[in-house]
């Protein structure tokens, strides 16, 4: 009897288990084709899109589902919206008993997504509206289920985004995503990695650590050779530009919390290479060879912005003005109407002052840069290229004083040097120096033609300014040095803005050496500086009287085609390593004569007051060693000889046409040595003089 019931008790569970297994097997076999057919026939009604599936595979015992050849079409039932080759999901079924959804694998192979936008409408806006529901009464929260997603992989994906309104396209390829583990409960951090390639060039790699409990994240971004041309359609809303190209590379770490989205701490480096911005006529407006920024620390909460280095090289910019507009005004898109912004909440002055911005840059460098200024408001167009621009500063800060230095080339060979010391937080106290040397006055002739109807045909300009500002009071020393300024005949067909006889003015201001030296002292409040004309008027009168009794004309020099003092002695300071603008101008005049008469041989001789020179070098060297002093004098004489030879050679004068004579010891003006010029004339030139 007992054996009967025992056998019956075993058979019933076995029958139940077998029945369940049979049902599961049937579900495992029947469910995939049913699901495939259902999706195909009802997807349009459910999501508003036709969805097709090639294959569905189910392993209910392992908790594995595979979808293959899935494609969701656009609303027009023709174009591709979303598709993928394969989706594999593995679930740990038994963890459901512990109220935990654990997916041990999510693999998506070759997904392709096409997104377009027109204004505020996207190609998936209709889907969002379909599933938008009115707010329902809130239910009491239940104990949440734990969600644990592992081994999430996206392989060889692509996303194409089109902005139809701006006619822009953003295409990414080889998109890959790896997430070892993603938590939606507990204190563990999720680890997410993303890699993709842009169709127009460039790679992006993202590494994210995120904690769900505290919302803290640690984001690493590695961007390589990203084409900034993708931003052009958006920039054109504000700027009138043509081509916009460049490559952006960045390696950044950003740490923060999603609860305080604006509070971040970042560090890393950013580089922008070969940036080119053209006008709408495809003329280059600006360009940058390279910008490198090394970010030491950016802490937005504490308003700290620390940069180890900002290095800009190859900056190019063209500024043009025609009176009615200029490069900047033409660049900006004009807005007929501006939307009124709501009034901002007032912030107390104490709050604004509570934490000032702390900006520090360890090193700032601008190199190999140029700016071209074009003025079309004049009767003759004026163009001034400023090249070789170099700006450098160390330990730059908004609060602490620092020093900045400037070098550049103005026009054809002019030199610009500057130095600034001060604090950006206190502009009422600062000092700076600017020096301009060897600038050709002829380059500025369009201004004299426009305002005075006189063209400037030659001359050199040097200018220096030394400025000190204390408590908004400026004390400025300005020196203008003009040499050999020559003016052409007045252009009678033009009506000048000012009726000033420029030739007479240059004649009056020039001394017997054709040099104009003007001191312009400026002092006063920086908002209304003034200067004195007394020195200019007095010097003009003295120079005019000296000019009346000038020395007679040298016929030999005139026969050579030069001015009367072309080959006159030039004083210089032996201890200095460079020549003055006056000396260079004299050399240029001699070179022009030698080019006109190539048979002529130029002789150069330095005359030094050795007694005075020894005293000068003894003070300079702080020594009484006669041998050392004599060697120093000899070195400086040789240096000036070599400098003169090299300059003549660079100007195309044959070395055989220049003869350096031995140094002569003779009395010279106090503190000066003398450079003497002479010529050896062939018989043919002597005949010209006699005639």
C-alpha positions in Angstrom: 0.0 0.0 0.0 2.8 2.4 1.0 4.7 1.6 -2.1 1.7 2.5 -4.2 1.3 6.0 -2.6 5.1 6.5 -2.7 5.2 5.9 -6.4 2.2 8.1 -6.9 3.8 10.9 -4.8 6.9 10.8 -6.9 5.1 10.7 -10.2 3.0 13.7 -9.6 5.9 16.2 -9.1 7.7 14.6 -11.9 4.7 15.1 -14.1 4.4 18.7 -13.0 8.0 19.4 -13.5 7.9 17.7 -16.9 4.8 19.8 -17.8 6.5 23.0 -16.8 9.6 22.1 -18.8 7.5 21.2 -21.8 5.7 24.5 -21.6 9.1 26.3 -21.3 10.4 24.4 -24.3 7.3 25.2 -26.3 7.6 28.9 -25.3 11.3 28.8 -26.2 10.3 27.5 -29.7 7.1 29.3 -30.3 7.7 32.7 -28.7 10.4 34.0 -31.2 8.4 33.7 -34.4 5.3 35.0 -32.6 7.2 38.0 -31.3 8.8 38.6 -34.7 5.4 38.6 -36.4 3.8 40.7 -33.7 6.4 43.4 -33.9 6.1 43.5 -37.7 2.3 43.8 -37.7 1.7 46.0 -34.6 4.9 48.2 -34.2 3.3 51.0 -36.3 0.3 51.1 -33.9 2.5 51.0 -30.8 5.4 53.3 -31.5 4.4 55.0 -34.8 7.2 53.3 -36.7 7.5 50.3 -38.8 9.9 47.8 -37.2 11.2 44.8 -39.0 13.2 41.9 -37.4 15.0 39.2 -39.3 15.5 36.7 -36.5 14.6 36.3 -32.8 16.3 33.7 -30.7 15.4 32.8 -27.1 17.0 30.6 -24.5 14.7 30.8 -21.6 16.8 28.5 -19.5 19.9 30.6 -19.8 18.0 33.9 -19.8 19.4 34.9 -23.2 17.6 36.8 -25.9 19.1 37.6 -29.4 17.6 39.9 -32.0 19.2 40.1 -35.4 18.6 42.4 -38.4 16.4 44.9 -36.6 15.4 48.1 -38.5 13.0 50.9 -37.4 12.0 53.1 -40.3 11.2 56.8 -40.4 7.6 58.0 -40.4 7.6 57.8 -44.2 8.2 54.1 -44.0 11.2 54.4 -46.4 14.3 55.9 -44.7 16.3 54.3 -41.9 15.8 55.7 -38.4 17.4 53.1 -36.2 18.9 49.7 -37.1 21.4 47.2 -35.8 22.8 43.9 -36.9 22.5 42.1 -33.6 21.4 42.6 -29.9 22.3 40.0 -27.3 21.0 40.2 -23.7 21.8 37.7 -21.0 19.9 37.8 -17.7 20.5 36.0 -14.4 16.9 34.8 -14.0 17.3 33.4 -10.4 18.3 36.9 -9.1 14.8 38.1 -9.7 13.8 36.2 -6.6 16.1 38.5 -4.6 14.5 41.6 -6.3 17.5 42.2 -8.4 17.7 42.7 -12.1 21.1 41.4 -13.2 22.0 41.5 -16.8 25.3 39.8 -17.3 25.7 40.8 -20.9 24.3 43.5 -23.3 25.9 43.5 -26.7 24.8 45.7 -29.5 26.5 45.2 -32.9 26.7 47.8 -35.7 23.8 50.1 -34.6 23.0 52.9 -37.1 21.1 55.9 -35.9 19.9 58.8 -38.1 18.7 62.0 -36.4 17.5 65.1 -38.0 16.3 68.4 -36.5 14.4 71.3 -38.0 14.0 74.1 -35.5 12.6 72.6 -32.4 11.3 69.5 -34.1 13.2 66.2 -34.3 12.5 63.1 -36.3 11.5 61.4 -33.0 9.3 64.2 -31.7 6.2 62.2 -32.7 7.3 59.2 -30.7 7.9 61.3 -27.6 4.4 62.9 -27.9 2.9 59.4 -28.3 4.2 58.2 -25.0 3.7 61.4 -23.1 1.1 61.0 -20.4 -0.6 63.2 -18.0 0.6 63.3 -14.5 -0.9 60.5 -12.4 -1.4 60.5 -8.7 1.8 59.6 -6.9 1.8 56.2 -5.3 3.7 55.4 -2.2 7.2 54.4 -3.2 7.9 50.8 -2.9 11.2 49.3 -2.0 13.3 49.7 -5.1 14.7 46.8 -7.0 18.5 46.6 -7.4 19.7 46.9 -11.0 23.1 45.5 -11.9 24.1 45.7 -15.6 27.4 44.1 -16.6 29.5 43.8 -19.7 27.6 46.4 -21.8 29.2 46.6 -25.2 28.4 48.7 -28.3 30.4 47.6 -31.4 31.0 49.6 -34.6 28.1 52.0 -34.2 27.4 55.1 -36.2 25.3 58.2 -35.6 24.4 60.8 -38.3 22.9 64.1 -37.1 21.5 66.7 -39.5 20.3 70.2 -38.7 18.1 71.0 -41.6 17.6 74.6 -40.6 21.4 75.3 -40.5 22.3 72.8 -43.2 24.8 71.1 -41.0 25.8 67.4 -40.7 27.5 65.6 -37.8 28.7 62.1 -38.7 30.3 59.7 -36.2 31.7 56.3 -37.2 33.2 53.3 -35.4 31.3 54.2 -32.3 32.2 51.8 -29.5 31.1 51.6 -25.9 32.3 49.5 -23.1 30.8 49.5 -19.6 32.2 46.8 -17.4 29.5 47.3 -14.8 26.7 49.8 -14.3 25.0 50.1 -10.9 21.6 51.7 -10.1 21.9 51.0 -6.4 24.5 50.7 -3.7 27.7 52.8 -3.2 29.7 51.3 -6.0 30.7 53.4 -9.0 29.8 52.6 -12.6 32.6 52.4 -15.1 31.8 53.6 -18.6 34.1 53.8 -21.6 33.2 55.4 -25.0 35.2 55.5 -28.2 34.2 56.9 -31.6 35.6 58.3 -34.9 34.2 61.4 -36.6 33.5 61.1 -40.4 35.3 64.4 -41.0 38.4 63.2 -39.0 39.1 62.9 -35.4 38.7 60.5 -32.5 37.0 60.7 -29.2 37.6 58.5 -26.1 35.6 59.0 -22.9 36.1 57.3 -19.6 33.5 57.9 -16.9 33.3 56.7 -13.3 29.9 57.5 -11.7 28.4 56.8 -8.4 24.6 56.7 -8.2 24.3 57.2 -4.5 26.3 60.5 -4.3 26.1 61.5 -8.0 29.8 62.1 -8.0 31.6 61.6 -11.3 35.2 61.4 -12.7 35.3 62.1 -16.4 38.3 61.7 -18.7 38.1 63.1 -22.2 40.6 62.4 -25.0 39.8 64.2 -28.2 42.2 64.0 -31.1 42.2 66.0 -34.4 38.5 67.0 -34.2 37.5 69.2 -37.1 36.1 72.5 -35.8 34.4 73.0 -39.2 31.4 71.2 -37.7 30.8 74.4 -35.7 30.6 76.6 -38.7 26.8 76.4 -39.2 26.2 77.6 -35.6 28.8 80.3 -35.8 27.2 81.7 -39.0 24.2 82.7 -36.9 26.4 85.3 -35.3 29.3 85.8 -37.7 29.6 86.5 -41.4 32.3 84.0 -42.3 33.2 81.8 -45.2 35.4 78.8 -44.5 36.1 77.9 -40.9 38.7 75.1 -40.4 41.0 73.8 -37.8 41.8 70.7 -35.7 41.1 70.5 -31.9 42.9 68.1 -29.6 42.2 67.9 -25.9 43.0 65.6 -22.9 41.0 66.6 -19.9 39.9 65.3 -16.5 36.7 66.7 -15.1 35.6 65.9 -11.6 32.2 67.0 -10.1 28.8 66.2 -8.8 25.5 66.2 -10.8 23.8 67.8 -7.8 25.9 70.9 -8.4 26.3 70.8 -12.1 28.3 74.1 -12.4 30.8 73.2 -9.7 33.6 71.3 -11.4 37.4 70.8 -11.0 39.2 70.3 -14.3 42.8 69.9 -15.5 44.6 68.8 -18.6 45.6 70.3 -21.9 43.9 71.7 -25.1 45.5 72.4 -28.5 44.0 74.0 -31.5 46.0 73.6 -34.8 45.8 75.3 -38.2 42.7 77.5 -37.5 41.7 79.5 -40.6 38.7 81.9 -40.7 37.8 83.4 -44.1 35.4 86.1 -45.1 32.4 85.3 -47.2 34.4 86.3 -50.2 36.9 83.5 -49.1 39.7 86.0 -48.2 41.6 85.1 -45.1 40.4 87.1 -42.2 42.3 85.4 -39.4 44.3 82.3 -38.7 46.3 80.6 -36.0 49.1 78.1 -36.4 48.7 76.6 -33.0 47.2 77.4 -29.6 48.3 75.3 -26.7 46.7 75.6 -23.2 48.0 73.6 -20.3 45.3 73.7 -17.6 46.8 73.4 -14.1 43.4 73.6 -12.3 40.0 75.0 -12.9 37.8 75.1 -9.8 34.6 76.9 -10.7 33.2 76.8 -7.2 36.1 78.6 -5.7 36.6 80.7 -8.9 40.1 79.4 -9.4 41.5 79.4 -13.0 45.1 78.3 -13.0 46.9 77.7 -16.3 50.5 76.5 -16.5 51.0 77.8 -20.0 49.1 79.6 -22.8 51.1 79.4 -26.1 49.9 81.0 -29.3 51.9 80.8 -32.5 51.3 81.9 -36.0 48.4 84.3 -35.3 47.3 86.2 -38.4 44.7 89.0 -38.5 43.7 91.5 -41.1 41.9 94.7 -40.0 40.3 96.9 -42.7 38.3 100.1 -42.4 36.6 102.2 -45.0 34.9 104.8 -42.8 31.4 103.4 -42.9 32.4 99.9 -41.6 35.4 97.9 -40.5 36.4 94.2 -40.2 34.7 93.8 -36.9 31.4 95.4 -37.8 31.3 93.4 -41.1 32.1 90.2 -39.2 29.1 90.5 -36.8 25.6 89.5 -38.1 23.3 92.4 -37.7 20.2 91.8 -35.7 17.1 93.8 -36.6 15.3 92.9 -33.4 16.6 91.8 -30.1 14.5 89.7 -27.8 14.0 91.4 -24.5 15.5 89.4 -21.7 13.8 89.1 -18.4 15.2 91.3 -15.7 17.9 89.6 -13.7 17.6 89.3 -10.0 19.8 91.8 -8.2 22.8 90.5 -6.4 24.1 92.3 -3.3 27.4 94.0 -3.6 28.7 91.9 -0.6 27.8 88.7 -2.5 29.7 89.9 -5.6 32.8 90.7 -3.6 32.7 87.6 -1.6 35.0 85.6 -3.8 36.9 87.4 -6.6 38.0 85.5 -9.7 41.5 84.0 -9.2 43.2 83.9 -12.6 46.8 82.8 -12.9 48.9 82.0 -15.9 52.4 80.7 -15.4 53.6 81.5 -18.9 52.0 83.5 -21.8 53.7 83.4 -25.2 52.6 84.8 -28.5 55.1 84.1 -31.3 55.5 84.3 -35.1 52.3 86.4 -35.4 51.2 89.2 -37.7 48.6 91.9 -38.0 47.8 93.8 -41.2 46.1 97.2 -40.9 44.4 98.5 -44.1 42.9 102.0 -44.1 40.7 102.8 -47.1 39.3 106.1 -45.7 42.3 108.0 -47.2 42.6 109.3 -50.8 45.4 106.7 -51.2 44.9 103.3 -49.6 47.2 102.7 -46.6 48.5 99.3 -45.7 50.8 98.6 -42.7 52.0 95.0 -42.0 53.2 94.3 -38.5 55.0 91.0 -38.5 57.2 88.9 -36.3 55.0 89.8 -33.3 56.3 88.3 -30.1 54.6 88.8 -26.7 55.7 87.1 -23.5 54.7 87.3 -19.8 55.4 85.2 -16.8 53.3 84.7 -13.6 50.4 86.6 -15.1 47.6 87.3 -12.6 44.5 89.5 -12.2 45.7 90.7 -8.8 49.5 90.6 -8.5 51.9 92.8 -10.6 53.6 91.2 -13.6 55.7 92.2 -16.6 54.9 91.8 -20.3 57.3 92.2 -23.2 56.6 93.0 -26.9 58.7 92.8 -30.1 57.6 93.2 -33.7 58.6 94.4 -37.2 56.8 97.4 -38.6 56.6 97.7 -42.4 59.8 97.0 -44.2 62.4 96.6 -41.5 61.2 98.9 -38.7 61.7 97.6 -35.2 59.1 97.7 -32.4 59.9 96.9 -28.8 57.8 97.4 -25.7 57.8 96.6 -22.0 54.9 96.9 -19.5 54.8 96.5 -15.8 51.7 96.7 -13.6 48.7 94.9 -12.3 45.5 94.3 -14.2 43.5 94.9 -11.0 45.1 98.4 -10.5 45.5 100.2 -13.8 46.0 103.5 -11.9 49.6 102.5 -11.2 51.7 101.1 -14.0 54.7 101.9 -16.2 55.6 101.0 -19.8 58.2 101.8 -22.4 57.8 101.6 -26.2 60.6 102.1 -28.8 60.2 102.2 -32.6 63.3 102.3 -34.7 64.3 102.5 -38.4 60.7 103.0 -39.7 60.5 104.2 -43.3 58.4 107.4 -43.4 57.5 106.7 -47.0 55.2 104.0 -45.8 53.0 106.6 -44.1 52.8 108.9 -47.2 49.1 108.2 -47.8 48.3 110.1 -44.6 50.4 113.2 -45.6 48.8 113.1 -49.1 45.3 112.9 -47.6 45.6 115.6 -45.0 48.3 117.9 -46.6 48.5 116.9 -50.3 52.2 116.3 -49.9 53.8 112.9 -50.6 56.6 111.8 -48.3 59.4 110.3 -50.5 61.9 109.3 -47.9 63.2 109.4 -44.4 63.5 107.3 -41.2 61.6 107.6 -38.0 62.5 106.6 -34.5 60.2 107.0 -31.5 60.5 106.2 -27.9 58.2 106.8 -24.9 58.7 106.2 -21.2 55.5 106.4 -19.2 54.9 106.2 -15.5 51.4 106.3 -14.0 50.9 106.8 -10.3 47.5 107.3 -8.8 46.1 108.0 -12.3 48.7 110.7 -12.9 50.9 110.2 -15.9 54.4 111.4 -16.4 55.4 110.6 -20.0 58.7 111.3 -21.8 58.3 111.0 -25.6 61.1 111.5 -28.1 60.7 111.7 -31.8 63.7 111.3 -34.0 63.3 111.9 -37.8 66.1 111.8 -40.2 66.4 112.7 -43.8 62.7 113.4 -44.3 62.1 114.3 -47.9 58.8 115.6 -49.3 57.6 115.6 -52.9 55.9 118.4 -54.7 52.4 119.4 -53.6 49.6 117.6 -55.4 47.6 120.5 -56.8 44.8 118.3 -58.0 43.9 117.5 -54.4 42.2 119.6 -51.8 43.9 118.9 -48.4 42.1 119.0 -45.1 44.8 121.2 -43.7 46.6 123.9 -45.7 50.0 123.6 -44.2 53.2 123.9 -46.3 54.8 120.6 -45.3 58.1 121.2 -47.2 58.6 124.5 -45.3 57.7 122.8 -42.0 60.3 120.0 -42.5 62.8 122.6 -43.6 62.3 124.7 -40.4 62.3 121.7 -38.0 65.3 120.0 -39.6 68.8 120.9 -38.3 71.9 121.2 -40.4 72.2 117.3 -40.4 68.6 117.0 -41.7 67.6 115.6 -38.3 64.4 116.5 -36.5 64.5 115.8 -32.8 61.4 116.6 -30.8 60.7 116.1 -27.1 57.1 115.8 -26.2 56.7 115.7 -22.4 53.2 114.8 -21.3 51.9 115.0 -17.8 48.6 115.1 -16.0 45.5 113.0 -15.4 45.4 110.0 -17.7 41.9 111.0 -18.8 43.1 114.3 -20.2 46.8 114.3 -21.0 48.5 117.4 -22.2 51.9 118.3 -23.6 54.1 121.4 -24.1 55.0 123.1 -27.4 57.7 125.3 -25.9 60.6 123.1 -26.7 59.4 122.5 -30.3 58.9 126.2 -31.0 62.3 127.2 -29.6 64.2 124.5 -31.4 62.5 125.3 -34.7 63.7 128.9 -34.4 67.3 128.0 -33.6 67.5 125.4 -36.4 66.2 127.9 -38.9 68.9 130.4 -38.1 71.6 127.7 -38.3 70.3 126.6 -41.7 70.7 130.1 -43.2 74.4 129.9 -42.7 74.9 126.4 -43.9 78.2 125.3 -45.4 78.8 125.4 -49.2 78.1 122.6 -51.6 80.6 119.9 -52.0 80.9 119.5 -55.8 82.6 116.1 -55.8 79.8 114.6 -53.7 77.2 116.3 -55.9 78.8 114.8 -59.0 78.4 111.4 -57.4 74.6 112.0 -57.2 74.5 112.5 -53.4 73.6 115.4 -51.0 76.3 117.7 -49.8 76.8 115.8 -46.6 76.4 112.2 -47.9 80.0 111.4 -47.1 80.4 113.7 -44.0 81.8 112.3 -40.8 79.4 110.4 -38.5 79.8 110.6 -34.7 79.1 107.4 -32.7 79.7 105.9 -29.3 82.4 103.2 -29.4 81.1 101.4 -26.4 77.6 100.8 -28.0 77.0 97.7 -30.0 74.6 99.1 -32.5 74.3 102.0 -35.0 71.8 104.8 -34.8 69.0 105.4 -37.4 71.0 108.4 -38.6 74.0 106.2 -39.4 71.8 103.6 -41.2 70.2 106.4 -43.2 73.7 107.7 -44.1 74.8 104.3 -45.2 71.7 103.9 -47.3 72.5 107.1 -49.1 76.1 106.0 -49.8 74.8 102.7 -51.1 72.5 104.4 -53.5 75.5 106.5 -54.8 77.7 103.4 -55.1 75.0 101.6 -57.1 74.8 104.6 -59.4 78.7 104.6 -59.7 79.9 101.0 -59.3 83.4 102.0 -60.3 83.9 103.9 -57.1 85.7 102.4 -54.1 84.4 103.4 -50.7 86.9 103.8 -47.9 85.9 103.8 -44.2 88.0 104.7 -41.2 87.2 104.9 -37.5 88.9 107.7 -35.6 89.1 107.2 -31.8 90.4 109.4 -29.1 92.4 106.7 -27.4 92.9 108.6 -24.1 89.2 109.2 -23.7 88.4 105.6 -25.0 90.6 104.1 -22.4 88.9 106.1 -19.6 85.5 105.0 -20.9 86.4 101.3 -21.1 88.1 101.5 -17.7 84.9 102.7 -16.2 82.8 100.2 -18.1 85.0 97.2 -17.2 85.8 98.4 -13.7 89.5 97.7 -14.3 92.8 99.4 -14.7 94.4 96.6 -16.6 95.8 98.4 -19.7 96.0 95.1 -21.7 92.3 94.3 -21.0 91.3 97.8 -21.9 93.3 97.8 -25.1 91.7 94.5 -26.1 88.2 95.8 -25.4 88.9 98.8 -27.6 90.2 96.6 -30.4 87.2 94.3 -30.1 84.7 97.1 -30.4 86.6 98.7 -33.3 86.6 95.3 -35.1 82.9 94.8 -34.2 82.0 98.1 -35.9 84.1 97.2 -38.9 82.4 93.9 -39.3 78.9 95.4 -38.7 79.6 97.9 -41.5 80.9 95.2 -43.9 78.0 92.9 -43.3 75.5 95.7 -43.8 77.0 96.7 -47.2 77.1 93.0 -48.2 73.4 92.6 -47.4 72.6 95.6 -49.6 74.3 94.1 -52.6 77.6 96.0 -52.5 80.5 94.0 -53.7 83.2 93.4 -51.0 85.9 94.6 -53.4 84.2 98.0 -53.5 84.7 98.6 -49.8 88.1 99.2 -48.2 88.5 99.5 -44.4 91.4 101.7 -43.3 93.3 101.2 -40.0 91.9 103.0 -37.0 93.2 106.5 -36.4 94.0 108.0 -33.0 93.0 111.7 -32.9 91.0 114.1 -30.9 87.2 113.8 -31.3 84.1 115.4 -29.8 83.8 114.5 -26.1 82.3 111.1 -25.6 82.2 110.3 -29.3 84.3 108.6 -32.0 84.2 109.4 -35.7 83.4 107.3 -38.7 84.9 108.9 -41.8 84.0 108.1 -45.4 86.1 108.6 -48.5 86.1 107.5 -52.1 88.7 106.6 -54.7 87.5 107.9 -58.0 88.5 106.5 -61.4 89.8 108.9 -64.1 86.4 108.9 -65.8 84.6 110.2 -62.7 87.2 112.9 -62.3 86.5 114.1 -65.8 82.8 114.4 -64.9 83.7 116.6 -61.9 86.0 118.8 -64.0 83.2 119.3 -66.6 
